[in-house]
Amino acid sequence: MNESSKLITLIENLSIISIEKLINILNYLNKEEKLQVEKAYEFASLKHQNQYRKSGDPYITHPLSVAYILSYFYKADKDTIIASLLHDVVEDTKTSILDIERMFGKEVSILVDGITKFDSKKFKDKTEKVAANQRKLMTSILKDPRSSIIKVCDNLHNILTLQYHKPEKRIENAMESLEYYVPLAKRLGMNTMATMISDLALKYISTNSHYKEVQTFFSEFILNNYNHIIELKRDIQAILNTKNIEEKIEIEYKDLYSMHEQLSKSDNLNQFRDMVQLKIIVKNEEDCAKVYAILSKIYPIFHEHFRDYIKCPKAELYKSIDGPIEQNTMVQIRTKEMDKVAKDGIASYWNIYGKNAKTQMIEVLKNKSNFYAALMSMNNYYKENIDFLYAIHTIVNEESLDTILYGTIEENPFYSSMIRKIIDMYFDDNLKLVAKYSLEIKSPPVYKK
């Protein structure tokens, strides 16, 4: 099932959400864990009684939906599911974090506290309140990144139900999603979630005519190129089959929001080099190298312009060998696990590491994330929330942080022997983030053809 189909299925399931439907999808939890989830639901349902969403639905349908999203996409652990059910209880009812800890434990209370906004009465204006709340959410990553994963999923459900708000509120919330939650999702490696949110937000920030223009552009491209794309996929499959390489090739297309951004600058079709992505999923890293060697011989443009993100991973844990084979078509070569991480980032760790997911999330962010390091530095440096808010909006979109511990000096990682590694990060006198690097000499990878 591709991502568009998964979103459509999700929307259908959320249209009639219930605790029974949530428990049914939590088939990876044991009986005791499910009972604890039911206990959290009953508590949240009691606290939110007589509260309703803008749609007219009982308020409890919202936390239920967020919990369902976390399970549907990521198979989130028991504490995360419970925290998602309780995520608005402290903020919207007469319940304290201490109450949550007493009933559901310290772990859950930390997660709920990380996404609970401060009392509005503490602030003199909206700007100060927003700054304080965003700082709290961002710095919760330093304690437990699962809080931010819950908040991103919370934002997806909010934008799925944005049509029930007034027009000006729709635009405000959609812009907040694009400026804050989409970049945050990307920093956590949750690229599929980021794409879903940005595509859904697009229809609220653009005029109807522009939105239809983007959709028409996409539809016409598919109509004109579909047969050729299928033929190209079959050709590659046939070639790899003769080499006894087990593979699965998936076809994906550029997302609407990215098309919107590029069409706003130019309507030149040649700029869409990744309009089509042929994703080649193989068994192991060795087969990735074999596929690269085979395609390099057939498609010279691939050999000339590929990027090896397996040997030199991107900031958000992304591993793949990517490159163009035609003007508008990219190939992505990766294993099944690499594909899962490329889509879901640290949220994929529940699938990969099970009970050890939280430990692995924190460890990889601490050791391999420039964003985590920058976040920690800013939190220690800035005293005022407004200053922190300005800095974080700069950093969360900062492209210089995109290559984490393994950003190559040479453009082509296959022929690079110099690896850039961050050894220190600090602020200069002009409050500009500065990163110091060391150069390590590495032997370039050798791939047999």
N, C-alpha and C positions, 0 to 999 in steps of 0.2 A: 504494500500500500504506500503510494507516494504521499508527500507532505500535504498537498492540497486535499487529497482524499481523507487523510487523517483528521484534518481540521473540519471538514464537512461532517464526518462521523462524530467528532467531538461535539459540534454544535447541535447535532440531532440528539445526542445523549444528554446534553445539558438542558435541552428544552423541557424535559420532564425529569429533573434530578430528584433523587431520594436517597435516604441512608441505605436502603436495600441495594440500590444500584451501586453505591460507593463500596459497600461491603463485598459485593459480588466481584468487583474489579480488583479488590485487595486480596486476590487468591494467593499471593506470595507471602502474606503474613500468616502467622500461626493463630490458633484459636484464641489464646490469651491476648495476643496483640489486637485482634479484631474486637474483642470485648472492651479493651481500653479505648479503642476508637469510638465504639458505640457510646461509651460513658462520656467521652468528650463531646460527641454530637448532642446527647441528651442535655448536658450542661449548657452548651452554646445555644441550643434550641430554647431552653428555659429562659436564659438571659436575654435573648433577642425576641422573645414573644412580644407581639403588638408592634414590632418594628417592620417596616416594609421598604422595598426597593422602589426606585422611580417607576419601574415597570408594573408595580402593584403586587409583585410576588413577595411572599414572606421573606424577611431578610436572611433567614437561615439558608436559603437557597444559594446565596453568594458564597459563604465559607464552604458549603458542601461542594459547590462547583470548583472552587480553588483546590480543594482536596482531591477532587476527581481528576483535574488537570494534572496535578503532581503525580498521581498514580498512573494515569493514562499514558503520559509521555515518558515518565522517568522511573516508575516503580519506587517512589520515595519511601523512606523508612517510616516506622511507626511514629516516632516522635515528631517528624516533619508533618505527617498527615494530621496528627493531633493538634499541633501548633497552628496549622492552616485552618482547622475548624474553629480554633479559639482566637484567631488573629485580630478580630475586631471587638472581642468581649471587653477587654480592659478599656479600650478607647471609647466605646459606645454605651457601656453599662457601668453600674456601680460594683465593679470587680477590680481587685488589685492584683499586681504581679505576684504578691505574696500568696493570695488566694490560689492562683494558678499553680504556684510551686507546691503548696500544701496538697493539692488534689492530684496533680499530674507530674510532679517531680521537677528538679532543678533544670534538667536539660530542656524540657518543654518551656519552662518559664523564661529561660534565656532567649529562646527563639521568638517567643511572643513579645518579649520586651524589645527585641531588636527591630520589630516592625510596628510597634505601638507609638503613635505620635504623642508629642507633649501636649499638655493641657493648654489650650489657646489663651487662657487667662494669664499665663506667665509672660506673654509677649505684648509689646506695645503696638506692633503692626504686623501685617500679613507677611511682609518680606522677611522679617526677623524669624517669624514662626516657620516659614518654609525652609529657611536656611538651617535652623536648628534641627528640624525633622529630617532633612536630607542628610545632614551630617551624621545624625544618629543612625540612619539606615546604612549609609556608606561604611561607617566605622564598625557596624555590626559584623561586616565581612571579616574583620580582624579577629573577632571572637568565634564566630561560627558562620561560614558562608551560606549555610542552608537558609538563614533568615532572608537573604537577598534573593535566593531562588524562589522562596514563597512569595516575596513581593513582586517579582517579575510575573509569576503565574497569576497573582492577584490582578496585576495590571492587564494581562490578557483578557481575563473575564470582564473587567470593567470596560474595556474597549469593545468587547463583543456586545455589551448592553448599552453602548453610548447613545443609541438612537432614541432612548427614552428621556434624554436630557434636553434642555433648551439649546438652540443653535450655538449661542456664544459659549456655553459650557462645553459643548462637543468639541469646538475648536480648541479651547483652552486645554482640555484633557488630552486631546490628540497631540497637541504640540508638546505637552509635558511628556507624553510617551516617547515621542520622537527625539526629544532633546535629552531625556534623562534615562528612561527605562530601556530603550533600544540599545544605546551605548553600554549601559550597565550589563545587559544580557550578553552583548558581544564580548565584554571584558571577562565574563565568566565562561566564555566559549559557547554560549547557548544561541548559536546562530540560527537554528530553525525557529526558535521562539522569537528572536529579534526580527526575523523576516515576516513572520505572521503578524506581529504587532504593527510593524511599519506599513505593511500592505493594508491592514485594516484601518490604520490611522489616515492613510492617504486620501480616502474618499471624504474625510471630514475637513482636511486642510486645503484641498484643491477644489476648483470650480467643477461643476458637473461636466462641462464641456471638456475641460482638461483631463478629468478622470476617464471620460469616454474615449478621449484621444489616445491615452496610454493603453487602454484595453483594446482599442481598435488596432493600434500598432502591433500589439502582442498577437492578436487573433490573426491578422493578415500575415505576420511572419510565420506562424505555425501552419497556416493554410498553404502558403507558398513553398514551405520547406519540409513539411512533414514526411513525405515519401522519401526524400533524399536522406533525411536524418535516420529513418528506419533502415534504409539501404546501407548507410554508413555503419550503423550498429551491427548489422548482419555481416558485413565485410570483415569487421574487426573480430567478431565472434568466430567466424570461419578460420581466420588466420591463427587465432590463439588455440583453436581446437586442433589444428594440425601440429601444434607444438605441445599438445597434451597439457595445456594449462587450464585448470578448472576456474571458471569465472562466472560472474553475473554482471551484466551491463544494465545500468539504469539510466534513463534519460530524464534530465531536469532542465528547467528553463530559468532564465534571469527573472528575479522577482519584480513585481510591479513598481515598488518604491524606487529601486535602483534605476529602472527605466525612466521613471518620472524625473529623477535627478538629472540623468544624462540628456533626456529630451529637452529639459529646460535650458540646457546649454547649447545643444545642437541636435538636428534631426538626421545627422549623417549616420546611416546604418553601419558604416565601417567601424564606428567607435565601439560597437557592441561585440567585443571579442569573445565574451563569455555568454552570449545569448543562449547557447545550447551547451550543456555540460553532459558529456558521456562519462558516467561514473563506472569504472571497471573495478569490481570487488573481487579480490583473489584471496587465497588461503593464508599466505604468509608474506613476510617482507622480502624473502628471496624471489618469490613470484612477481612482486612489484618490480624488482630490478629486471627480471626477464622480460616482462611486458614493456618496460621502458626501452630495453635494447631492441626489441622487435619493432616497435612503433617508430623508433628513431631512424631505422633503415628505410621505412616506408614513407614517413612524413618528415622531410628535412626541416620544415618549419618547427616541428615539435622538438627536434634535437637542438635547434638553435635558440629556442625561447623557453624551454621548460624550467621549472623550479623544483628542486628536491627538498620538500618540507619534511621528509622522513629523517634525513640526516641533519637538517637544520630546521627544527620545528618552529612554527609561528608562536606568537605570544599566547594565544588562547588554546594551546595544546594541539593545534592543528597539524596533522601529519598526512602527507599525500605527495605524489609526484604529479605536478600539474603542468599543462602546456597546451598550446593551440595546435590543431591539426588542419583546420581550415579557417577561413576569415572570421566566421561567427561561432566557431565550435571549439570548445576546450575538452581535453581529456583529463580525468582525475583518476589516478591509480592508487589504490589503498586496500588494506585488509578490512574485514568486517568490523573489528574493534576500532580501527582508525576512523572508519566512517561514522561509527556511533559517537566517538569523541568529537569529530568534526561538526556533527550536528548539534550535540547537546553539551559539550564541554564538561565541566566538573559535575553537572547533573547526570551524566552518563555513568558516573562512578558507582551509583546504586546498583546498576546492572552488572558492572564489571567486578567491583570489590565487595558487594553485599554489606555485611555488618561492619566492615572496615572502611566504608565509603567516606564517612566524616573525617577520619584521620588522614586519608589519602587526599581529600579536598584541601584541607588546611596545609598539609605538607607540600603539595605541588604549588599552591599559591605562595607560600613562604619562600620556597626555594627556586621557583621558576617564573615568577610573575613580577615584572617591572611595575605593573599597576599596583600590586599589593605593596611593594616597597615605597612607591610614590605616595600611596594613600597613608601609610604609616608615618612617613616624613611630614606630610602636610598636617596630619592630625596633631603631631607633636609641635609643629612650627606655628600654626595659626591659632590664635586665642579667640578671635572674633569669628562667629559663625558665618557672617556675611563674606568675610575674606576667604574662609574655607570653601564656601559655596562657589564663589567665582573661580577659585583655583581648581576645584574638582571638576567643574564643567569644562575647563581647559584640558585637564589631564585625561578625563574619561574619553575625550575625542582625539587625544594626541597621537598622531601616527608614529612618532619616534618611539613610542612604547610598544609598537606592534611586533617587533622582533625582540624576543625576551633574552634568555641567556645565550642563545645560539645564533644571533644575527650575523650573517656573513658580511665580510668586508668586500670580497669580490662579488660581482653580480650573479655569477653562475656558481652555485654551491658544489657542483660536481668537480670543478677545477680550482676550488679554493682550498688553501691550506691554512688560512688565517681565520680564526674564530674569535668574534668579539664577545667579551664577557663583562657584565657590569660588576664593578668591585666597590662602588660607592655611589650614593645619590644624596644630593643636598641642595639647598637654596643659596644662590649668590646674593650680592648686596642689592640687586634689583628685583629680588624675590622671584627669580627665574629658576625653574628646576634644572639642575645640572647633573649629568651622569658621567662618571669616570669609567673608562673601559680599560681592560687589559687585553692584549692579543696573545692567544695561545696558538702554537703551531700544531696542526693536526695533519695526519696523513689523509689525503683525499680518498674518498671511497672509490673502489674499483668494481666496475660492473662488467661481467663477461657477456659478450654478444654471441 
